[in-house]
Each structure stands twice: as C-alpha cells, then as structure tokens.
Amino acid sequence: MLQVMLMFYKKKFTYPSHYSINKTESFSVIKGKFKIIFYDNNKKIKKSIILGKKNLIYKLNKNIFHKIIPLSNYSIALEVL
C-alpha cells in the first residue's frame, strides 16, 4: 500500500528519529530547508544531508534509521512511503 503525506514542520519542535519498516521513503521539499541525519544500527551518526532549493528530493532505502530536522521557521515536505 502506498502512503502519501503532506507534512508541516516547525523549527522549534523536535521530531523523533524513526525508520520505515520494509518500505522506501521519498522526501520532497516544497517549502523551507531540512537537515536529515542518518544513523547506523548502533544509533551513531553515519552522515547527514541538507535539503532545500538546490537539493529538493531524497529517496531513503528501507530500514534506514533517520531524523528530520527543519532548519526554516516552518517547512513543508511531501513524504511518500
């Protein structure tokens, strides 16, 4: 089953780390700027990326533990699982 979500993020709110079990995840920036932090199986930071005007779309493989951090006062993204 395909799940499509239009997500609104506030900069001052903390969003938990998570992963999508057995599903890939596409993240498309509509407004604002985001940082996505990726973790290994021991929950140590593996890498991070910035998404915004120059880098609008990112596809995450399944079972990748990550955290989305909005860098703008408010940000909007389309997430497809």
Buried (B, 14 or more C-beta within 10 A) or exposed (E): EEEEEEBEBEEEEEEEEEBBEEBEBBBBBEEBBBBBBBBEEEEEEBEEEEBBEEEEEBEBEEEBBBBBBBBBEEBBBBBBB
